[in-house]
Amino acid sequence: TRVSIGAAGVAEQTLREIVDFALVHSPVADGSRRATPTKVEVTIA
């Protein structure tokens, strides 16, 4: 994952902590990190 982030007057460590927090709490990032089992069922009526 590549992230580009910046803010005037904000320390680099603070920006890294924001990104780390977002990655840990994001359901999108979570879903892409681990395999999510799927099943397709087809019923012909």
C-alpha positions as CSV (number, residue, x, y, z in Angstrom):
1,T,0.0,0.0,0.0
2,R,1.3,3.4,-0.9
3,V,0.1,6.5,0.9
4,S,1.0,10.1,0.2
5,I,0.1,12.5,3.0
6,G,1.3,15.9,4.1
7,A,0.2,18.9,6.2
8,A,1.9,22.1,7.0
9,G,3.4,22.2,10.5
10,V,2.6,18.5,11.3
11,A,5.5,16.3,12.3
12,E,6.3,13.3,10.1
13,Q,5.8,10.9,13.0
14,T,2.2,12.3,13.6
15,L,1.4,11.8,9.9
16,R,2.7,8.2,10.1
17,E,0.6,7.6,13.2
18,I,-2.5,8.9,11.4
19,V,-1.9,6.5,8.5
20,D,-1.3,3.5,10.8
21,F,-4.5,4.3,12.7
22,A,-6.5,4.5,9.4
23,L,-5.1,1.2,8.2
24,V,-5.9,-0.6,11.4
25,H,-9.5,0.7,11.6
26,S,-10.4,0.6,7.9
27,P,-12.8,-2.2,6.8
28,V,-11.7,-1.7,3.2
29,A,-8.0,-2.3,4.2
30,D,-9.0,-5.2,6.4
31,G,-10.9,-6.9,3.6
32,S,-8.0,-6.5,1.1
33,R,-5.5,-7.9,3.6
34,R,-7.2,-11.2,4.3
35,A,-8.9,-13.7,2.2
36,T,-12.6,-13.4,2.4
37,P,-14.4,-16.7,1.6
38,T,-17.1,-16.4,-1.0
39,K,-19.7,-18.9,-2.3
40,V,-21.8,-18.6,-5.3
41,E,-25.1,-20.5,-5.4
42,V,-27.1,-20.7,-8.6
43,T,-30.7,-21.8,-8.6
44,I,-32.4,-22.4,-12.0
45,A,-36.1,-21.8,-11.6
